[in-house]
Amino acid sequence: YTKERVLPRMNASHPARGTRSLLLVWSLTVLLVFPGIVPVHAAAPLDADREVKVVKAAYDNLVALYYTTPDTVALLTNAHDEAEKQLGVQQPMPPLGDGTKAQWQVFETNLRGLIASAGAKDLAQYDLAHSLVGSMTRTLGDKHTYWLNQTQSDDDRRRRTGDTSIVNYGIISVNVDGQAYVKQVVENSPAQTGGLRPADHLLALDGQPITWENRNTVLIAPQEGSVHMFTVLHAYDTAPATVTVTIRKYDRLALTYRVVNGHTGYIQTFQFFRGIADRFDEALAELHRQNVDSLIIDFRGNGGGYEVDRVAGRFVPQGTTIGKSLGRQTDEPFIAHANGKPQETLPIIVLMDESSGSASEITALALREFRNVTLVGSKTAGAVGSRIPAELGDGTLLAITISEYVSAKGSSFNRIGITPDVIVERTPQDVLAARDPQMDAALSTLASQMSPALAA
């Protein structure tokens, strides 16, 4: 769950104002679907002013906006260590002392010294700055605070205007013994059109070998209209195949639904795009027309997004305060809104996994606390807060957690994750064999809960 507003670059003495909008925007999915960009290396002296400017913008925004007071000594110390690693030179940093501004001055002086000592480096412009920004976000250990590369930043900006289109391959990968396999092919994506399949072993892209370790550098964020050749080994094949993928802009479906077992409605949500509550209304109406007697709502892989208050309002009473958002500058209630729609009363099971985050976690908590709904699957991402994107001045963004979500019962799961009531793991081997023990557990749990009512 993230705040809508984009902030300008700022310093620690000018904290953000007016951050009370409760509009929600796409969040963790940026980490799940889009790989990182590979820089174009060219050995040349770095422009210290440009590199420092980006790092300072990130530091100032973290100091001013992060939902708890950050440990600035740890931020700068780890950034210094990362600079030494990236530049291949060592220069001990003097004691940072007290005060965020004074600490920055010591760090900046030392960073400029490191850059001068390094001379020409095989680093593109802003590679160093982005590495240092990434180091600072990792220091916080918060999945809602992270750096977005240029492509991801552009996608984020589009989503805040209501444009949900995506430019990428459309594959989600899984690690099997250090190798990258296709876990999911996104519907309507270039990967699906080109012929990539779940369980494909990704061997190479345009002749460059792919492993799990290097996937985020080999699978660069592609340009619209570009053509790429995947070398893959399809499941049960003995020889590799070549799959041609032409990159185009596409819209990822936010929600699908169907009837399973002849009587249970199944709704799978991938992201909470704008209008997701309306998609829920359509799905529920159609499932009721098919006389379902129960529901499974699948939040696996759902990193969050818009309209959590409206989605929750379909399942809990109108006007219910399901929790609140707490931070250094915020203390806001989350109130369920039904928008005139009737409350859904069928028995429900919610499926979750390690990539369920943000708005999907908040919705699941509301269902558990106010409807006694059973959660099935594996522990969630623990990105239960709100964030805003801050501009860094080079075209990229820094997502910053400005508050954490506390449920109506006082539970906080940010950085922790929600442990389901019924814990079932889905291993990479399950994915490759097309097994879904979590779905099986959801169906059996639902059947056991309904059998006493049916018997009565």
N, C-alpha and C positions, 0 to 999 in steps of 0.2 A: 504494500500500500504506500503510495507516494503522493506528496503534495504536487499541485499542478504548476506552481510558479517557477520560472527560471530567474535566478538571481544574477546580477552583474558581478564582476570581480569586486572584491571588497577586502578591507583589512579588519583586523580584530577589534578596532575601535568603533566600527560601524556595523553592528549586528543587523540581521534582516528584520524588517518590519512588515507587519500585515501578512503573516503567513498562516492565516486562519481558514483559508479555503479548504474544503473537505473533498474537492474533486480528486478522483483517483486515476492513476496513470500506470501503464505497463511497467513492470519492474524487473523481477528476477529472470524473466525469459530472455532478456538480453544476454544473460550468462549461459543460458541453456542451449540456445539455438545458434547464436552468432559466434564464430571463432574470432580470434584476434587477428590484427593486420600484421603482415610481415613488412618490416621497414626495408626501404631500398638503401643499402649500405654504400657509402662512398667515403673513403678515407680523406678527412679534411679537418682542420681545426674547428672546434665547436664555437658557436656564438654564445658566449657566457651570458650576455644580457637577456637573450631570448629564453635560454634554458632556465635561468633564475626566475624570470618573470612568471613562467608557468608554475614552477614549484611554489613560489610565494603566493600566487593566487589560490592554490590548493590549501596551503598552510593557513592562510588568513580565513578562508571559508570554514575550514574544520574548527579553528579556534572559536570563531564567532557562532557557528550554527550547530555543531554536533550536539546531540541531545543530552550528553553528559560532558562535563569539563574534561577535555582530553589530556592525556599525559604528554605534554609538549616535549619534554626531554626524551621520552621514548620515541616520539614521532621523528624528531630531528636526528637522534642517534642512529636509528635504523636507516633513515634516509642517507646519512653520511656513510654508513657501511655499504649501502647499495651503490653509492657513487664510487667508492673505492673499487668495488667489484666491477662495475661497468667500465670504469676508466683504466683499470689495471695499475693504479698507483696508490700509494698509502701516504697519508698525512694525518697524524693524530689531531682530533678536534679538541680545542681547549675547553675547559669547563664552561657549561652553558649559563650557569648562574640562575637568577630569578627574573621573572617577567617575560611574557611571550615576545615582546618586541626586542628586548635585549638578547634573548636566546636566538631569535632569528638573525640578528646582526652578526652574532658569532658564527652561526651556521653558514650564512651567506658568504662571509669573508673566507671561510675555510673551503666552501664549495668552489668559489672562484679560483682559489689557489690550486685545488685539485684539477680543475679544467685546464689551467695554465700549464701545470706540470705534465698533463697527459699529452699535450700537443695534438697532432693529427690522429684521429681515431676513426675506426670503421663503424661510425654511428651516424645515422641520418639526423636531420634537424628534429629536435624535441624527443628523440629516443631516450636520451638521458633523463630529461625532465619527467617523461611518462613513467620511466622505471622508478624514479624517486617518489612520484605520486602514488604509484602502486604499492610501494613499500610502506608509505604512511597509512594507506587504507588497510593493508594487511596487519599493521600494528594494532589497529582498533579491533580486529577480529569480528567485524560486523558485516553480515552479508547484504545489508542494505546500503553500505557505503563502499563505493567502488568507482574506478575510472572507466569511462566509456571512450573507445576509440572514435575516429572521425565518422566511420560508417554507422556505428552504434549511436553516436550523438545525433546524426542526421535522422536516423530512424526514431529516436526518442522525441525529437522536435516535431516530426510529422505526426506522431501519435497524439501529441498535445493539441493538434489542430483537428483531430478526428480522422486523420488519414492512417489506416491500419495496414497499408501495403508494406511489403517486405522485399528486400533485394538480397537473396542469399541462396544457397543450394537447397536448403530444406531438409537437412538430415540431422538427427540426434544420434550420437554415437555412444558406445558402451565399451568398457575395457574388459578384454578377455585375455588374460595371461600376457599383458603388455602390448596387445594388438588392438587396433580399432575396428570395431564392427558396427554395422548400422543397427541401432536400437529401434528407430522409428523413422519412417519417411513421411514428411509432412504432406498432408493432402493438398492437391492443387499446386504443389511446388515444382520447380524445375527438375529436382531429383526424381520425383514421381513420374513426370512426363518423360524424362530420359530413360527410365527403366531401372533405377536403383531400387533395391528391395530390402525389407527387414532381414537381418541375419547375414547380409553381405559382408564379407571380409574386405575392408578397404586396403588395398595393396599400394596404390600409387595415384597421384594426381598429376597429370601432364608430365609423367615420367619420373616424378620425385616421390621416393618411397614414403609411405605413411606408417607411423607407429602411434601408439597411444601417447607417448611422451611428446612427439613433435606435431601432433595433429593440429594444434592451435596456431602453428606457424606455417604448416603446409597448406592447410585449408584456409587460405586467406579470404577476407571478405571480398567477394568478386564484384566486378563492375557489370551493370546492366548491359546486355547484349554480347558479353564475352562468352566464348565457347571453351569448355574444358573436357578433358578426356580422363575418366576414372578407369583404373585397372582394378577389377574386383574379382573375388572368387565367390560366386553364388553358392548358397547352401546346397550341398549334395552334388555339386559339380566337381570335376577333377582337374579342369583346366581353367585358367583365368579368362575373363571376358573384358571387353572394352565397352564402357558406357559413355555416351556423349551427352553432356548436360549444357544446355544453352540457358544462360542466366537471364531472367526476366523478373519484372516486378509482379508480385502476386499477393493476394489476401489470404491469410491463414484463417480457417474457420475457427470461430470462438467456441462453438458448441455443436455437438452432435447428439442424437438420441435414437433409441430403438427399444424394442421389447425383447427381453430375454426370458427363457424358460416358459414362454407362453403367457406370463402374467405379471412380470416384474419390469417396470420402466427403468431404463438405464440412460442416464444423462452424463456425458463426458464433456468437461470444459477444459479448454487449453489455455485460455487467457481471459481476463476480465476486461475486454475492450468496451468502449462506449456502446451502450445498447444491450449489454449482456443480460440485464434484467428482462428486457423484452424478449430476448431469445429464450430465456427460461420460461416466460409466460407461454410462448408458442409451443415449446416442447411439452410442458405440463398439460396444456389443453389437448394436444394431439394424443398424448399417452392416456389421458383420461378417456378420450373417445375410443381408445382401444381397450378400455376396461381393465387397466392394470390395477393391482391391489397393493403394490409396494413400490419403493424406489431405491435405486442405487445411484448415488451422485459421486462421480469419479473426478477428484481434484488432483490426481497424479500428474505431475509435470506442469501444473498450473502455478506460474510464478506470481500471479496477482494482477492488479489493474484497477479498473474503474468500478464504481457503483456497488461497493460492498454493502452499504446501508440498504440499498434497494433489493439486492439478492437475499440478504438476511431477512428482509421484510416479507419475502414470499413464504417464509417458514416459521417465523416467530411473530407474536402479536404486534400490530402497528403501534409505534410509539415506544417500544421497549428500548431501554438503554442497555445495549449489549456490551458496552465497555467504554473505555476512554483512552485518549491519546495524551501521554504525559511527556514533557520535555522541559528544557530550560526556559522556553518561550511559549509553550503550549500547554493547555489543560482543557481538552475539548471532549465532549461526550460523543459516542457513536450511537445513533438512534435509528432503529429499524423503520423503514418506510415501505408501506405496502402499495402506495399509489392507487388505492381503490381496488386492488386485486384481493381475492379471498385467500386466506391463509391455507397453505397445503397441510393436510392432516394425515396423509398416508404414512405407514411405517417407512423409515429411511435408514439406510446404511451409507456412510461416507467413506470412500477410498482415498488414502493419502500415501505419499512417499517422500523420499528425501528431497525431491525437487518441487514439492508443494510449498508455496511461500506466500507471505504478505496477505493479500485479500482473501486467498483461499484458506489460509490458516485462521484468519479472523472469522470467516463464515463458518468454518467447521467448529470452532470453539463456541460460537453462538448456538449452533444446532445441538452441541453436546450439553451446554449449560441450560438451555431453555426448552429443549425438546427431548432430552435424554437420549440423543442419537448416538449409536455406537460407531466409533471410528476404527477402521480396519486398514492395516498396511504396515508401513515402516515410519520411523521417526521423521518429522518434517524438517524443513530447512532452517527454521528459527529466524526468519526475517520478519518478525512480527512488529513492525513499526511503520512510520511514515517517513518518506524522504523527499527531498527536492533536488533538482539538478542545478548545479552552479557552473557558469561559464568560466573556462580557464584562459580565454583570450587567444587560443590557437585553433579554435574550431572544435575542441573537444570539451566534454563535460565531466564533472565530478558529481556523482550521486552521493548525497549526504543524509544520513539518518537524523531527523530533527526531533523525533519523539518515538517512544515505544508504546505499544498497545498493551493495556491492562484490561483483562476481561471483567465482566460484571462481578464475578466471584473473586476478583483480586489476583488472578493468575497472570503472570508475565512469562512469555516464552521466547522473547527476543534473545538471540544468540544461543538459545537452548534447544528449541524445537519441541513440537508436541508429540508425546508418545501415545500411539493409538491404544485403544482399549483391547484390541485383538492384534497382536504383533505377528506379522507374516512378511518375511523378506522375499523379494523376487530377484533371484541371482541372474548374472549375465547368461549363465547356461540355460536358465528358464526362458530368457528372452530369445536366445538362438533356437531353442526347441519349440518356440511358440506356446510355452506353458505360462499360465497366469494363476499361480497359487493364491494371490491376493484376491482376485475376482472370485475364485472358488470359495475362499474363506468368507467373502462378503455374502455370497449366495447361501452358504450353509448357516451363517450367523443369522441372516434374515429369516430363513426357514425355521430355525429353532425358536426365534422370538415370536413368530407368527403362529406356530403350531398350537400353543395353549389357547390362543384366541380362536383358532379354527375349531379346536376341540370343544370349546365352550359353546 
